[in-house]
Amino acid sequence: MTITVKLAGGAQGFNWLPVFVAEEQGMFEKRGLKIEYLRMGSVDKATTAVLDGEADLAITPPEGAVANYVRGGELRVVASNSNRLPMSIVANASIKSIAELKGKKIGTSSLTEGTAIYTQVLLAREGLNYPGDYDFALAGIHTKRWEALQAGEIDCAPQPAPWNFVAQQAGYNLIGEVNDVIPEILFAALIANRSWLEANSETVGKLLEALADAYAITNDPSREEITLPIFQRVTVPDDADLARRGLRYMRDMGMWPQGLSIPDKALDATIDLMIRAGLLDEGNRVSAAGVFDRSYLQKALG
């Protein structure tokens, strides 16, 4: 019997590499699973899809799940997708530094999750604060932000590898590295409704087992014959060298955690940034960590 799992995401791009490895290596099929991929177009919509029951799980930044949890909601985090931020601040050719972003328009995919929060922290280190010193524009996911940059609709945007390198080759400036100020964080997580998890615990376990095997391949430099073609397909199909550079950049920084683990430091960083961005009350700092239900990973992987 094959069980279909509806898995949502905003873009289903570079950070989904282990998922696609599991798919192409038959790791889901081996465990009687069929993945139905729901591409929602934004991280907010991926979170909402789980809340509304349109999706069973989502791979998305965890801020929406944390906010829902502290309000007494159903959303839970069950595993990490990625614990690093492989992003550069990409600016048009006339902007040479973070300080020059004062009064500029910055593209992001959300005002309450992911890129906007990371950007605020990086710019605050350089004395620029939001709101007041710059504006955000909801330009969409990274591919849409790149289009907006080229069209002159925004002045800069946080862009992941290899799009940061693509932009650099096209004459844009890389004026900051998010990883320099946020070295470890729960960048994207596997989230689901508590009631669905409880009713489908065996399915969740099989999914996590398959992904853990795929993460091991993803993190193995000797298995690039598997990982690189997939990474190139979902990033820069026409440029193998840029794809290789992007893959190694992410893998070497430890983006995809072995065993889908979430270190306390990474979850704490997510919660801290939400508080600093005004998305979570300080009084919820300790309780917010309860959004991570470790039991599913522990049961699946021992």
ABEGO torsion letter per residue (X at the ends): XBBBBBBBBAAGBAAAAAAAAAAAAGAAAAAGBBBBBBBAGBAAAAAAAAAAGABABBBBBAAAAAAAAAAGBABBBABBABABBBBBBBBBAABABAAAABGBBBBBABAABEAAAAAAAAAAAAGBBOBGABBBBBAEBAAAAAAAAAAGABABBBBBOAAAAAAAAAGBBBABBAAAABABBBABBBBBBAAAAAAAAAAAAAAAAAAAAAAAAAABAAAAAAAAAAAAAABBAABAAAAAAAAAAAAAAGABBBGGBBBAAAAAAAAAAAAAAGABBAAAAAAAAAABBAAAAAAAAX
